[in-house]
Amino acid sequence: MTAAEDAAQPAQNVLQRAGLLEETVAAWLKSGGELSGDYWRDAENYSRQWRLGSELLAMLPKKPARSEAESEAAAFLLERDRKARELFLGAHIETIYRHLTKDLTEFKRVERLTVEAAEVLPGLVPDAVRLSQESGLKQKDKDGAEIDQGIFLAHVLANPACGTHLCHAMLLPHLQTLEHRRHYEETGAVSLEGANLERRGKAALVTMRNPRFLNAEDETTLDGLEIAIDLATLDPKTEVAILRGDTVQHPKYYSRRLFSAGINLTHLYHGKISYIWYIKRDLGLVNKLFRGLARTDVSPDETAGGTL
């Protein structure tokens, strides 16, 4: 037995005690390893590790039904693959991001960026299939596939060129804003999922709407609210915009206006609020409230550029 094989034996034992296929386990343990420094070689090597690791994790029962040995195996699989992502991204994040944005010439929001990252380098971040496997689970019953999105975005934001570019992308009008802009300018009103917008004289009223949940924020409200704020900001007839809550259905506050109850805790408990939701909210909607809307041809930096 070689030194490498000897070092891998305890890990192999952990995985085999969980009943995982010996051949797949051996192939997974041989993949990854040290960085070569060459992007394409490292991408092929680590992508193989992540794909095999995902296969092994899928062989185990869902988290609540795992035995102690199966839980130990799952934790080991996730930890090794996440360490590999940190290592790979630490060396190659700018190469990946520049590839995804055509050398910083295209602006892509986080929700699109993570989808395309999964396509360009399988296993780096979870794809739609992997995310759907956990989307119906309670928060406590998830393995946390979305953590890998967080690792990816942490490296993007830590890189000065990539992070600044992504922040710029999220300050641009939402992709659906232009679809509603003409209608709003002509009629002075638009109704969206999660928000209404109405012009009254020189004021725009943005009304948050989630009456069943005390106007709490969740996946059903975010895009509509951001689009409404975009439209109010872009409207040349508007001089001031007001953000408020709609009337609610709860018996204690029935027909009264509430600003917002914060995040929808019911949806949070049931795992219905994605990790990307938080990034979209803070880099998009909330950042726009502080800094305004950006343009593609001007930096949104307060000193060197400007926003609307």
N, C-alpha and C positions, 0 to 999 in steps of 0.2 A: 504493500500500500504506500502511495506517495504521501508527501507531507500535506499536499492540498486535499487529497482524499481523506487523510486522517483528520484534518481540521473540519471537513464537511460532515463527518460521521455523526456527531451529536445532532446536527440539524436534520440529517436524513432520518435519524431515529425518531425525532419529534414528529415528523411528517408521516412516517410509516406507522407510528402508533395510532394515528388517526385514520388509517386504512387507505391512504392515498397511493396511487399507482407508482410503484418503484421506478419504472422507466421514465415517467414524466417528472418525478421528483429529481432524479439524477440529471436530466436534461436542464431543468430549471436551475439547479445548483451550479451547473457548469457555465451557464450563461451569465451575462453581466460582467462582473469582475472589475479590473482596473480600467481607467480611461486610457484611450490611445492618444487622444488629442485631435484625432481626425473625426470630423462630424459624421460623415456617412458611415464610417466603420463603427463608431460608437452608437449611432442611431440604430443600425441593424442589430448589434449585439444586445443593447438594452431593451429594444422593442421586443425582441424574442423573449427575454426574461419576463417582461411585464405580461406578455400574452400567455406564456406558460403559467405564470403565477395566477393569472385570472382564471385559467382553466382549472387549476388545482383548487382554488377557492370555491369555484362553482361545484366541485365534487362534494363539498361539505354540506351538511344541512344548514338551513337558515339559522342565524345567530341564536334565537331563543331555544332552539331544539338541539344545540350542540352539547356533546359530552365534554368533560374536562380536557380530554386529549384532543378533541376536535377544536375546542376553543383555543388551546395552546398552539395548535397548528395554524389556525387562522391568524392569530396574532403574529406569529413568526413570518408567515407569508406577507402580510401587510407591511410589517416593519422593514423587512429586507427590500421589498420593492420600492418603498417610500425613500429609503436611504439611497437607493440607486437613482431615483428621480432627482433628489437633491444634488447628488454628485454630477449627474448628466447636465442638469439645468444650470448649475454653477459654472460649467464650462461652455455651454452652447446656447444659452437663452437668446442672445442677440442674433445669432444665426437663424434660429427658429422664427423669432418675431419678425425679422426682416424678410424672411421667406413668406410668412403669412400676410405681410402688409406690402409686398412688392417693394422692398427697400424703403419703407416708410412713406410711400406715395399713396397708399390707401388707408383710410380710417375705418377701423372695425370695432364695433362695440364688444364688450366682454362676452355677451351671449353668443355672438357669431364667432369670435376669436377662439373660444374654447371648443366649439363644435368643429371648426376647421383644424385645430391642433390635433384633435382625436383622429381626423381623417389623414392628416399628413404624417403623423407618427403614431401608429396604433399602440395603445397601452400607456402613452404618456399621460393622458387625461381620460376619464371615462367617456365612452361613446353613449349614444342614445339608448342602446340595448342595456348597457350596464346601469345607467341611471334609472331606467324604467323598472329594473329588478328591485330597486330600493324605494322607488317613489311611493309605493303603496304601503310601506311599513311605517310603524310608529317610529319616532325619532330614536328611542332607546334601543330599537331592534335593528338598526342599520349598522353596517360595517364602516360606513363613512366613505363611500366612493368619492364623494364630493371633496374630501380632504385633498385629493390629488389635483383637483382644479385650483384649490387654494395654494398648493405648493407651486404650481405653474404661475399663477398670477402674482404670487409673492416675488418670484424671480423677475417677472416682467417689470413690476413696479420698483424693484430695487435697482434696476438698470436705468441710469439717467436718461438715455436716449429713448429706450422703449417705454419706460414709465411715463415720461412726459408726453409722448405720442399717444399713449392709451388714454391719459387724462384729457387730452385735447379731443380725442374721438368721442368721449363720453359727454363732453360739453357741447357738442354739435346737436342741432335739432334731432329729435327722435326720427327714425326712418319713416314712421307713419304720419309725422306732423304735416308734411306737405300735402298729403291726401286730404286733410281736413281744412287746410288753410284758406283756400278760396271760398269754401262754404261758410266758414266763420266770418270772413271779411265781408261777405255779401249779406249774411243774415244776422250776424251778431250773437249767434248761439250755436252750441254744439253739445251733443250728449254722447258720452263715452262710457265704457265699462269702468266703474270706479270713480268717475268725476263728471260734473257738468261745468260748462263755461258759458257765461252770459255777459254781454257788454251792456252797461247802463251809463249812458253819457260818456264821460271820459274815464270811467272805471270799468274794470273787468272783475267779475266774481267767479272765482274758481271754487267749486263746492265738492268736497270729498264725499263719496257715497259708498257706504257699506252698511246699510241700515240694520241688518240682522245682527251685526257684530259691533255695534256702537261706533261705526265708521273706523274700525281698526284697519290697519294696513296688512295686505296679504298679496298673493299672486294675482288675484282678480282685480286689484286696484292700481297697481304700480304703473303699468304702461299708460292707462288712461289719464292718470293724474299728471304724469310727466308730459304727455302730449298737450293737455290743457294748459299747463304752465308755459310750455313752448309757445303755444298760440297766443296767449295773453302777452307774453314778452315781445313777440314779433309784430303784434298788431299796431299799426301806425296811429290808430285812433285812440289808443289807450295810454293814459298818463299814470295811472296807479292801478295795481292789481291787489285784490283781497283774497286770502285763502281762508276758507271756513268749512265747517262740517254741515251735513244735511240733517234733517230730522231722522229719528231712529225708531225702531219697533219695540225695543225692550219695554216691558210694562212699567218699570220704574221711571223711565224717561220718555214715555210714548209721546210722539209728536213734538218733542223738544229738540233743538239743535245741540249736537255735541261736536266739539272740534275733532277729537280722535281719541280712541282708547289705546293708542300705541300699536304694537304688533298684535296680530290675531293669535292669541295664545292657544286657542282650540286647534287651529291649523298647525301651529308650531308643534304641539304635542303629538299630533297625528302625522307628522313628517311631511306636511304639504307645502312647506316653505323651503325653497331650494337655497343652497349656498349662494348661487349666482344672483338671487334676488337681493341679497344684502349689498353686493358689489354694485349692481345696477342702481339701487336706490341711492347709495351714498356718493358714488362717482358721477351719477347722472342727475336725478331729480334734486337731491339735497345740495349738491355742488352748484347746480344751476341757480338755486335760490340765493346762494352766497355770491356767485361770480357772474351770473348771466349766461347768455348763449354765445358760443364761439362761432367763428367762421373758419372755413378750410384754409383760407389764404393768409390769415393773420394769427399770430400766437395769442393764446388766451392769457398769457402772463400779464399781470396788472401793470408791471413796469415797462416791459418791452413791447407789449401788444395791446390787446383790449378785447372786451366782449360787449354784447348788447344787453 
